[in-house]
């Protein structure tokens, strides 16, 4: 089974249908629920997803009840989440090398640790690493 790391920018597109590339993100989700792809993420994913949904609610993009439903649905997926304490030296390295937050660097570190692709819809993250880290893929350019 193919394994990948996805960041919160991809997961949030599962719940925010007005986002560009949400259909591609949903294809990844479909592959996950049909056991064709295994998704991994650092443990901070659930916090980033909740925060992204709350921001979308504040901006009037989704309703309160959608936030609760989305969070419950996300948690029920039981995506494998890894504690960054196992790979924090790489988090520090990626953060310093590419001028990234520890959050973004955590996704890179996990993908490196697991020797898998990282799929992101975070254009800033992607642009900072695309020339050196070929295992980081832009959601808009990936096909499953």
N, C-alpha and C positions, 0 to 999 in steps of 0.2 A: 504494500500500500504506500502511495506517495505521501510524504510528510512535508508540511510547510509551516512556517511561522507567519501569522498575520498580525498586523497591528490594529490599534483601535480605529484608525481611519478607515479600514476595510470593514470591520465589524459594525461600525455606526451606519454604514451604507445599507446594512440589512434592515434597518429600522427607519431610515430617513430616505424615503423613495424619491425625494426631489433632488437628491445629490447626483452629480455626474458619476457615471460608472457604477451606479447602484445595481444595475442588471448583472454586470460582471461579478460584483461582490456576491450577489445572490447565487450565481452559478457555483462559486466556491462553497457557499453554505449548502447547496444542493448536493455537491460532491461529498461534503462532510457527512450529512445525514444519511446518505446512501452508502456510506463506508467505502468510498472510493478515494478519499483524501483524509489524512489525519491532521488536525490543526493543533499546533502548540503555541503557547504564548507565555510571556513572563507573568507572574502573579499580579502585577499591577494592571493588567488588562481590564479586570472587572471594575476597578476604580475609574479608569479612563473612560470606559463605556458609560458608566453611570454619570460621570461628570459631563460627557458629551451630550447625553440625553437631557440632562438638566439645563444645559446651556441652550439646546434646541427649544426646550419648553419656554425658557425665559424670553427667547426671541420670537415666540409665537409660531414656531414651525410645527410643533406637536402639542397635543393636549396632555394634561396631567395623567389621565387614565392610560394613555399610550405609554408613558414612561414606565409605570408600574408593570404593565403587560410586557413591555420590551425587556425590562430587567429580569422578570421571572422567566421569560422565554430564553433569554441569553444564559442565565444560570442553569436552566434545565438542559442545555446542550452539553454541559459537562466537558467543555474544552479543557484539555490538559494544560494546566498552568504550572510553571516552574518558579521556584523561589530564586531571586537573583543572587542570594548569598552563595550559590554554587558557582557563579561565573562573574562575580563582581569585578575581578581584575580586567576582564574584557570590557565591562561597562565603563570603567574608568578610561581605558585605552580609547575606545570609540568616541567617548564624550570629548576627550581632549584632542584627539586626532582630527575630528570632523566638526568641532564646535557644536556639539549636540547636547540636548538635555539628557540627564540620566535616564529619563523615560524612553526617549528614542534610542539611546545607546543600548538599553536593555533588550530591545527587540533584535538589534544587530548581534549582540553578544550571544543570545540564545540561538539564533540561526547559525552562527559560527560554531557554537558548542555542539549543536546537533547535526551539523553539516547538511543543512537544508536551505531552501530558498526562503527569503523574507519577501512577502508581498505587502506593498504599502500603497496607499493613495495620498500620502503626505508628500506633496511636491517638494517642499523644502528639504525634507530628509532625503528623498530620492536624488535631488539635484546635488546635494552635498557629497554623496557617495557613489553615484552611478559610474564614474570613470574608473574607480579602483575596486569596487566591490560588485563584481558581476553577478553575484548570487542574490542581489537585491533587485527585485522586479517591480516595475510600475504597474499598478492595477489596470490602467488603461491600455497597456501593451501586452497583457498576458492572456493566454487562451487555455481553457481546460476542456 
